[in-house]
Amino acid sequence: MPKCDYPDCGEEGEVISRLSPEGFLVATGKKAYSFREAYRRFYYCKRCHDELMTNVWTRVRKPDDKGDDHPAPTMV
């Protein structure tokens, strides 16, 4: 099983996610016809994935943090 992609974590990556360790969707740059093909896959242990999801939803809910160039995970 692949290792967790979260920085400084060496656990097994049991959860597959489309969110990067920074909490953004990362396109592969290839011509793709579906969400599954268009975005990279990352592997996380459960603890890191839970922390990542908490951070993403906190950022999405904050009204003053909407100026960055990344779409919210719910936008895609």
C-alpha positions as CSV (number, residue, x, y, z in Angstrom):
1,M,0.0,0.0,0.0
2,P,1.3,3.5,-0.8
3,K,2.6,5.8,2.0
4,C,0.5,8.8,3.1
5,D,1.2,11.9,0.9
6,Y,0.8,14.3,3.9
7,P,4.1,15.9,4.7
8,D,6.1,14.2,7.5
9,C,3.8,11.2,7.8
10,G,5.0,7.7,7.1
11,E,1.8,5.8,7.7
12,E,0.1,3.7,5.1
13,G,-2.2,5.7,2.8
14,E,-5.5,3.9,3.1
15,V,-7.7,6.7,1.9
16,I,-7.6,7.8,-1.8
17,S,-8.4,11.5,-2.3
18,R,-8.4,14.2,-5.0
19,L,-7.3,16.8,-2.6
20,S,-3.6,17.8,-2.4
21,P,-1.8,18.0,0.9
22,E,-2.5,21.8,0.7
23,G,-6.3,21.1,0.4
24,F,-6.7,21.9,-3.3
25,L,-7.7,19.9,-6.4
26,V,-4.7,19.5,-8.6
27,A,-5.3,19.0,-12.3
28,T,-3.1,16.5,-14.1
29,G,-2.7,18.7,-17.2
30,K,-3.8,15.9,-19.5
31,K,-6.9,16.0,-21.7
32,A,-9.6,14.4,-19.6
33,Y,-13.3,13.8,-20.0
34,S,-14.3,13.2,-16.4
35,F,-13.4,14.3,-12.9
36,R,-11.8,10.9,-12.2
37,E,-9.4,11.4,-15.2
38,A,-8.7,15.1,-14.7
39,Y,-7.3,15.2,-11.2
40,R,-4.4,13.6,-9.4
41,R,-4.9,11.0,-6.8
42,F,-3.3,11.3,-3.3
43,Y,-3.1,8.7,-0.6
44,Y,-3.6,9.6,3.1
45,C,-3.9,7.7,6.4
46,K,-7.2,8.2,8.1
47,R,-5.8,10.7,10.6
48,C,-4.2,13.0,8.0
49,H,-7.3,12.8,5.7
50,D,-9.5,13.8,8.6
51,E,-7.3,16.8,9.4
52,L,-7.1,17.8,5.8
53,M,-10.9,17.7,5.4
54,T,-11.3,19.7,8.6
55,N,-8.9,22.4,7.2
56,V,-10.6,22.5,3.8
57,W,-14.1,22.9,5.2
58,T,-12.9,25.6,7.7
59,R,-11.4,27.5,4.8
60,V,-14.5,27.1,2.6
61,R,-16.7,28.5,5.4
62,K,-14.6,31.6,6.1
63,P,-16.0,34.5,4.1
64,D,-12.7,36.4,4.1
65,D,-10.7,33.6,2.5
66,K,-12.4,33.7,-1.0
67,G,-9.7,35.7,-2.8
68,D,-7.4,32.9,-3.8
69,D,-7.4,31.4,-7.2
70,H,-8.4,27.9,-6.2
71,P,-12.0,26.7,-6.4
72,A,-13.7,25.3,-3.4
73,P,-14.0,21.5,-3.5
74,T,-17.7,21.8,-3.8
75,M,-17.4,24.0,-6.9
76,V,-16.2,21.2,-9.1
